[in-house]
Amino acid sequence: MSLSRAPRGTSRRRVTALTAAVLAGVLGLTACGSEDKPASSDGGYIEGTGQITTVAADDRQPAPDLSGKTVEGGELKLSDYRGKVVVLNVWGSWCPPCRSEAPAFAKVSKELEKDGVQFVGLNIRDLDVANAKAFDRNFEIAYPSLYDPSGKTLLRFPKGSLNPQAIPSTLVLDREGKIATRALKPLSEPELREIIEPVLAEK
């Protein structure tokens, strides 16, 4: 009885295809946002159905200490901003909703810097860093962004946590580095201020 053998390179192609599929699943996320309507409750835990989730202070989980190279080539470590309210925005220059919310992020980040609010970007799936740099330049984004063309940084969020699941996504971290709010949608300026102000008011 003869055994058929796969052509040389087939196994390697299968592994490569599987790896690509896994990364596509991680990076595909929610295809530039969600159109679900937010819902709220009267308790300390308010969750939107695919849009905005707010967590009471006693129930928050710490965000992973993301670190790495920035779009501009520097080094960034999220824990360096402990003691400040941090707004972490996941974006890509290729994403139309990211472009639509960028002017609000540029404006609010500059206005709230004096109040102890630090904006940090997480640039995803821009294979050419020049595109990310052009985005920051065109929208006058002054805050730093981690550069993550593979999207592997998102895997650092524990399963079941308030991890970013859309592009764009925005997290607001309290002064202890815990996730207070998650928005799985592009944010207008009023919406952005609305999710920051309660966390900023905490003592």
PyMOL commands that set and color helices and strands:
alter all, ss='L'
color gray80, all
select helices_A, chain A and resi 10-28+57-59+78-81+96-115+129-138+152-156+189-201
alter helices_A, ss='H'
color red, helices_A
select strands_A, chain A and resi 46-47+52-54+67-69+75-77+85-91+117-124+145-148+169-173+179-183
alter strands_A, ss='S'
color yellow, strands_A
deselect
rebuild
show_as cartoon
